[in-house]
C-alpha cells in the first residue's frame, strides 16, 4: 500500500510540475483544445467500456491463456473501433467548437486507443495478483516519458502537438 501511495503521489507531483512548466512553454489555447480532445475521448471511452480489466482481475479464469488472449483481442478491437469512431466524428466536433485544428487533433490523440488496445494483459494480471509495485513503477515511467516528450517538443516547437505527442508516448510506454 505504501509503494502505491508514494507512487501515486509522485505521479501527481510530476503532473503538477509538468503542467506548471508546460504553461510557460505553450500557448494557453493548447490547453483548451486538449481539454476538448480529452473530454471527447473520455466520453467515447466511457460509453463503450465493457469491463475487460475487471473481468480479468476477478474472473476465476483470469490466468487462463485462452481467456487472456480473447480479452486482448476484444480490447484491441474496441481500441481500433474507438479510433475509427473518433476519426469519423472529428470534423463535426471541430465544426461544433469552431476550431478546425480539432479535426486533426482528435484522430491523432485517439490513436492512443489503438495503443491501449494492443497493450498486454499483464497489467491486469499484475493487479489480479497484487503486484502493485510493478504497476506503480510502470505508471511512474510512463508519466516521466510523457512529460519528457512534452517538454522537449515544447522547447523545439511550442504547439498543442507537444501535448498530443506526450500523450501518445505515455500510452506507448504504459505496459
N, C-alpha and C positions, 0 to 999 in steps of 0.2 A: 504494500500500500504506500509506503514511504517513497519508493522509487517512482511509482506512478504519480504521486502528488508533486514531488520535486520536478519530474519531467514535465508534467502539465504546467506547472508554474514557470518553468524555464521556457517552454514553447510560447506561453502567453507573454512572457517578458520579451522574448525575441520579436514577437509580432508587434508589440507596443513600440519597442525601439526601432524596429524596421519601418513602421508606419511614420514615426517622427522623422526619420532620415528621408524617407521617400516623399514626405510632404514638402521637404526643402528642395528636392530634386525634380519633381514632376509638376506639371500644371494642375491646378485644382480640378479642372474639368475631367481629368483622367480618373479621379476617384469617383466622381458622379457617374461616369459612363460604366465603370466596372461595378458600381453598386447595382445599376440596372441589369448588367450582364449576369452577375452572381445571383441576384434575386430571381431572374428569369430561369436560370439553370436550376436553382434550388426548387423552384415551383415544379418544373417538369420532373426533376428527380423525385420529389416527394409524392407527386401524383402517380408515379409509376413504380414506387418501391414495392417489391414483392417479398422482402424479408429473407434474402438469401443468407446473409450473415447470421441472423438469429437462428435460422434453420440449421446451419452447420454447427453452431455453438450448442444448441440444446437437443438436437435430434440424436437418438441412440445410434444412428448410422453415421454420425459426424466424422468418424475416422475411416469409413469405407471408401477406398479409392474410386469406385464406380459412382458413389453418391457425390463425392467431391468433384469428379470430372463433369457430372451432369450439372452441378451447381455452377461450376466455372463456365460451362457452355451457355447456360441461361444468363449468367452475369455478362458475358461477352455480347450476346445477342441484345440484351437490354441496353448496354452501353452504346452499341452501334446504332440501335433504334433511336436512342435519345439524341445522339449526334445528328442523325439524319433528320429527325423532327426539328431540332433546333436550327439546323441549316435551312430547312424548308420554310420555317417561320421567321427567320431573321429579318428579312426585308419588311414584312408587315410590322414587326416590332419596331424596326428602325423608323418607318414612316410614322407610326403612332407617337413615338417620342420625339420625332423631328431631328434625329441625328443619323445621317446616312452612314457614319462610321460604325454604328451598331450592326449594320448588315454584314460586316466582315468580322467584327469583334465577337459576336455571338457564336458563329461556327468555330472560330479559332479557339475560343475558351471552351466550347462544348466538346472539342476533341479530347479533353480530359475524361469524358465519359467513355470513350473507347479505351483510353489508357487504363482507367479504373476497371473497366470490364475485363481487360486482359490480365489484371492482377492475379497473382497466385492466390489460392485459398489458404495459404499458410498463415496469414494474419488471423483469419477466423479460427483456424486450428490452434494457434498460439493462445488466442483468447479463451478458447474452449478448455485448454489445459493450464490456464492461468500463468502463462509465461509472459507476464506483464512487463518485465524488464526489457525483453526483446522488442515488444511493441512500443514501449516508451522511447527506446533508443532509435528505433525506426522513425518515429514521429519527429524527434529532435533533428535527426539527419535530414529528413525531408524539408523541415522548416528552414534549416540553415542553408540547404541547397537552393530553395526557392528564393530566399532573401538575398543570397549572393547573386543569383542571376538578375533579380530585380534591380539591385543597387548598381551592378556593373553595367547593365543595359541602360539604366537611367543616366549614368555618367557619360556614356557614349552617345546615346540618342534619347533624350528625355521625352518620352511619349507614353501613351496608355499601353502600348505594346510591351513595355517593360513588365507591367503587371500581368499581362496575359502569358508572357514567356515564363515568368516566375511561377505562375500557377501550374503551367504545364510541366515545368521542371519538378515542382513539388509532387505532382501526381505521378510522374515517372519514377521518382526515387522511392516513393512510398510503396513498399513491397506488398 
